[in-house]
Amino acid sequence: MKTYDVERTDRQVPLTGDVSDTPWEATAVATLNEFNWYESGPQLEATARALYDAEALYLLFHVEDQSISASVTELNGPTFEDSCVEFFATPASRHPNHYLNFEANCCGTFKLAWQKRGWQVRGLDRDLVTPSLAADVRVAASEPGPTRQPTADDESWWLAAEIPFAVLRALTGLPFTPDTGSVWRANFHRTGVETPSQEVTWNPVDTDEPKFHSPECFGRLRFQ
């Protein structure tokens, strides 16, 4: 199981892809290089960074991409079908089968849900963020959108997000506010590639078929 140390910062965290002279610069990098179901095609990596302060969790992704695309523009839409990054997380000692699902495409359209393993089968046990709560989530991306068509020059894109703990508390009904010593289980994913075999994760996912929704395969976030 991989472990990522989430540093606390007292500095303002910019939502930018340029980490120079920002709190992001000294932050650990989680490399997404686990091609769990690889068969063929380019193995394009991605990286993720995380920071937190008293008010919010901050995420920054950089993604290699030779075909940058996005068509989803509605909140909580199927962003995983676009060039997309994902962050799944749950407090390690509470509700081990429930987890946050943050998915955002390359233009910044996102989904935020609190869901239980198996919801895809039963169609139950999932709460989606409301538009009023979503308004407090800040997302910035390199692609201006609202949609994006691939070009011959495509190489990479980035996305940064600020997710207030107040939003997570309202969505989950849980005291989602970490402090020094808190541990979450989590994983970072990259989807929206040509074939499922090219999908990549940070912590390995030990399933026969592509299945990101596997809390038992989450890694560990350790808050400093």
C-alpha positions, 0 to 999 in steps of 0.5 A, a space after each residue: 500500500 502506498 502512502 502520501 504525506 499531505 502537508 499543511 500550509 499557512 500560505 495561500 494556495 493558487 489554483 495553477 499548473 505552475 508550481 514555481 514559488 508556490 506552496 505546491 513547489 515543495 509538495 510531494 508528488 504522487 505519480 500515477 503509473 499503475 497500469 493495472 489492466 494494461 494490454 496495449 497502447 501508450 502508457 501516459 502517466 499523470 501526477 497528483 499533489 495534495 495540500 490542506 489548511 484549516 479550511 480546505 483540501 487542495 489538489 493539483 494534477 498534471 496529465 500527459 495526454 495526446 488526445 485532450 477532449 471534453 464534452 460534459 458540461 453539467 455538474 455531476 455528469 459523466 466526466 469520466 468519459 472525458 479526459 479526466 482525473 479522479 480522487 477517491 477518499 474516505 477516513 480510514 477508521 470510519 465508514 470503510 465502504 463509503 468514499 468521496 468521489 471527485 471527478 473533473 474533466 480537463 475543462 474543470 467540469 466536475 462530479 462530487 459524490 459520497 457513495 457506498 461500494 456497490 452503488 453502481 449495481 443497486 442504484 442506491 447509496 449515493 449522494 451527489 453534491 448540490 449546485 449550491 454546495 458545488 458553488 463553493 468548490 473552486 476548480 481551475 484547468 488549463 483548458 478554457 472550455 466549456 468543451 474541448 476537441 483533440 488536436 494534433 499538438 496535444 501533449 498535456 493538461 493540468 487541473 487544480 481544485 480547492 474543496 472546502 471541508 465545510 462542503 464535505 461535512 455538508 455532503 457526508 454528515 461527517 466531521 471531514 476536517 483532518 488535522 495532524 496525524 489524521 489518516 485517510 484511505 484514498 486513490 488518484 486515477 486518470 480516465 478518459 483514455 482510448 481504451 480501459 487498458 490505458 487507465 492508470 492509478 496511483 495505488 494498485 487496484 487488484 481487480 481482474 477488470 477495470 474497477 476504480 470503485 474498490 475501497 479495499 485498494 485505496 492507498 493511505 493519505 497521512 496528514 502532517 
